[in-house]
């Protein structure tokens, strides 16, 4: 899908979109880890 948009957005914009996607993915992983830590703490109480 992103490869099809390369012609309309250009290489730099494609790289920016990939970077943004990686950032969002990392943030979601951090949220999952935080949620797991909260659930572990609740279970320990």
MMTF fields as JSON, N, C-alpha, C and O atoms, coordinates in Angstrom:
{
  "mmtfVersion": "1.0.0",
  "mmtfProducer": "UNKNOWN",
  "numBonds": 179,
  "numAtoms": 180,
  "numGroups": 45,
  "numChains": 1,
  "numModels": 1,
  "chainsPerModel": [1],
  "groupsPerChain": [45],
  "chainIdList": ["A"],
  "bondAtomList": [4, 2, 8, 6, 12, 10, 16, 14, 20, 18, 24, 22, 28, 26, 32, 30, 36, 34, 40, 38, 44, 42, 48, 46, 52, 50, 56, 54, 60, 58, 64, 62, 68, 66, 72, 70, 76, 74, 80, 78, 84, 82, 88, 86, 92, 90, 96, 94, 100, 98, 104, 102, 108, 106, 112, 110, 116, 114, 120, 118, 124, 122, 128, 126, 132, 130, 136, 134, 140, 138, 144, 142, 148, 146, 152, 150, 156, 154, 160, 158, 164, 162, 168, 166, 172, 170, 176, 174],
  "bondOrderList": [1, 1, 1, 1, 1, 1, 1, 1, 1, 1, 1, 1, 1, 1, 1, 1, 1, 1, 1, 1, 1, 1, 1, 1, 1, 1, 1, 1, 1, 1, 1, 1, 1, 1, 1, 1, 1, 1, 1, 1, 1, 1, 1, 1],
  "groupList": [{"groupName": "UNK", "atomNameList": ["N", "CA", "C", "O"], "elementList": ["N", "C", "C", "O"], "formalChargeList": [0, 0, 0, 0], "bondAtomList": [1, 0, 2, 1, 3, 2], "bondOrderList": [1, 1, 2], "singleLetterCode": "X", "chemCompType": "L-PEPTIDE LINKING"}],
  "groupTypeList": [0, 0, 0, 0, 0, 0, 0, 0, 0, 0, 0, 0, 0, 0, 0, 0, 0, 0, 0, 0, 0, 0, 0, 0, 0, 0, 0, 0, 0, 0, 0, 0, 0, 0, 0, 0, 0, 0, 0, 0, 0, 0, 0, 0, 0],
  "groupIdList": [1, 2, 3, 4, 5, 6, 7, 8, 9, 10, 11, 12, 13, 14, 15, 16, 17, 18, 19, 20, 21, 22, 23, 24, 25, 26, 27, 28, 29, 30, 31, 32, 33, 34, 35, 36, 37, 38, 39, 40, 41, 42, 43, 44, 45],
  "secStructList": [7, 2, 2, 2, 2, 2, 2, 2, 2, 7, 2, 2, 2, 2, 2, 2, 2, 2, 2, 2, 2, 2, 2, 2, 2, 2, 2, 2, 2, 2, 2, 2, 2, 2, 2, 2, 2, 2, 2, 2, 2, 2, 2, 2, 7],
  "xCoordList": [0.819, 0.0, 0.867, 0.639, 1.865, 2.728, 3.545, 3.832, 3.917, 4.692, 3.883, 4.441, 2.583, 1.727, 1.64, 1.439, 1.791, 1.691, 3.011, 3.057, 4.067, 5.385, 5.394, 6.001, 4.736, 4.72, 4.004, 4.422, 2.933, 2.172, 2.756, 2.604, 3.413, 3.953, 5.435, 5.898, 6.156, 7.589, 8.316, 7.716, 9.583, 10.403, 10.477, 10.382, 10.644, 10.78, 9.488, 9.523, 8.373, 7.098, 6.848, 6.287, 7.25, 7.098, 7.929, 7.467, 9.145, 10.001, 9.399, 9.471, 8.81, 8.166, 6.991, 6.794, 6.216, 5.084, 5.573, 4.987, 6.645, 7.214, 7.728, 7.55, 8.362, 8.865, 7.72, 7.797, 6.659, 5.489, 4.845, 4.44, 4.752, 4.193, 5.036, 4.491, 6.352, 7.244, 7.075, 7.099, 6.905, 6.715, 5.424, 5.409, 4.35, 3.054, 3.126, 2.583, 3.796, 3.948, 4.709, 4.326, 5.789, 6.574, 5.737, 5.811, 4.944, 4.092, 3.05, 2.771, 2.48, 1.508, 2.166, 1.559, 3.396, 4.116, 4.384, 4.289, 4.72, 4.939, 3.652, 3.672, 2.541, 1.25, 0.905, 0.414, 1.16, 0.908, 1.757, 1.268, 3.02, 3.906, 3.416, 3.434, 2.984, 2.469, 1.206, 1.05, 0.317, -0.909, -0.588, -1.211, 0.382, 0.791, 1.341, 1.061, 2.123, 2.683, 1.58, 1.636, 0.583, -0.541, -1.312, -1.66, -1.577, -2.321, -1.522, -2.106, -0.208, 0.616, 0.586, 0.526, 0.626, 0.578, -0.771, -0.837, -1.854, -3.186, -3.302, -3.912, -2.725, -2.793, -1.982, -2.311, -0.934, -0.081, -0.712, -0.325, -1.665, -2.27, -3.233, -3.815],
  "yCoordList": [-1.189, 0.0, 1.258, 2.175, 1.299, 2.472, 2.612, 3.727, 1.491, 1.554, 2.195, 2.899, 1.957, 2.554, 4.07, 4.784, 4.553, 5.988, 6.708, 7.938, 5.967, 6.572, 7.606, 8.667, 7.313, 8.235, 9.535, 10.606, 9.453, 10.664, 11.455, 12.676, 10.794, 11.488, 11.823, 12.825, 11.017, 11.217, 10.406, 9.933, 10.258, 9.417, 9.96, 9.196, 11.266, 11.848, 11.683, 11.319, 11.943, 11.796, 10.336, 10.057, 9.422, 8.0, 7.631, 6.897, 8.136, 7.878, 8.488, 7.887, 9.666, 10.286, 9.45, 9.289, 8.921, 8.066, 6.784, 6.338, 6.194, 4.995, 5.294, 4.486, 6.447, 6.847, 7.056, 6.637, 7.703, 7.924, 6.595, 6.416, 5.677, 4.361, 3.622, 2.986, 3.702, 3.059, 3.685, 2.983, 5.004, 5.701, 5.249, 4.969, 5.18, 4.762, 3.312, 2.972, 2.471, 1.068, 0.96, 0.184, 1.732, 1.721, 2.217, 1.654, 3.263, 3.78, 2.751, 2.611, 2.038, 0.992, -0.129, -0.66, -0.487, -1.505, -1.038, -1.825, 0.255, 0.8, 0.81, 0.531, 1.127, 1.11, -0.306, -0.506, -1.289, -2.685, -3.098, -3.777, -2.694, -3.034, -2.365, -2.984, -1.124, -0.404, -1.076, -1.241, -1.457, -2.149, -3.475, -3.828, -4.205, -5.462, -5.231, -6.005, -4.169, -3.848, -3.492, -3.887, -2.753, -2.4, -3.65, -3.821, -4.52, -5.757, -6.654, -7.294, -6.716, -7.516, -6.935, -7.673, -5.618, -4.963, -5.191, -5.454, -5.098, -5.351, -6.776, -7.024, -7.709, -9.123, -9.373, -10.263, -8.599, -8.784, -8.202, -8.574, -7.307, -6.667, -7.568, -7.159],
  "zCoordList": [0.0, 0.0, 0.0, -0.789, 0.891, 0.929, -0.344, -0.781, -0.94, -2.182, -3.31, -4.151, -3.33, -4.353, -4.203, -5.185, -2.985, -2.733, -2.97, -2.951, -3.189, -3.352, -4.469, -4.324, -5.57, -6.698, -6.354, -6.793, -5.578, -5.284, -4.111, -4.064, -3.176, -2.007, -2.146, -1.601, -2.849, -2.946, -1.892, -0.926, -2.086, -1.207, 0.21, 1.171, 0.353, 1.692, 2.482, 3.658, 1.86, 2.551, 2.925, 3.985, 2.081, 2.39, 3.61, 4.482, 3.671, 4.836, 6.095, 7.167, 5.981, 7.137, 7.625, 8.829, 6.695, 7.072, 7.747, 8.733, 7.219, 7.834, 9.241, 10.153, 9.418, 10.726, 11.706, 12.861, 11.241, 12.086, 12.481, 13.629, 11.542, 11.829, 12.866, 13.768, 12.745, 13.711, 15.097, 16.107, 15.138, 16.414, 17.085, 18.284, 16.321, 16.869, 17.352, 18.403, 16.578, 16.974, 18.286, 19.162, 18.43, 19.671, 20.848, 21.941, 20.634, 21.702, 22.13, 23.32, 21.179, 21.52, 22.33, 23.261, 21.981, 22.737, 24.163, 25.105, 24.327, 25.662, 26.474, 27.672, 25.837, 26.522, 26.967, 28.078, 26.104, 26.471, 27.67, 28.573, 27.682, 28.798, 30.081, 31.145, 29.992, 31.155, 31.694, 32.903, 30.793, 31.192, 31.877, 32.878, 31.337, 31.96, 33.358, 34.274, 33.527, 34.857, 35.837, 37.001, 35.383, 36.26, 36.666, 37.835, 35.702, 36.014, 36.955, 37.829, 36.798, 37.706, 39.109, 40.093, 39.199, 40.525, 41.172, 42.373, 40.405, 40.965, 41.464, 42.504, 40.737, 41.127, 42.396, 43.181, 42.594, 43.771, 45.036, 46.144, 44.885, 46.058, 46.795, 47.8]
}
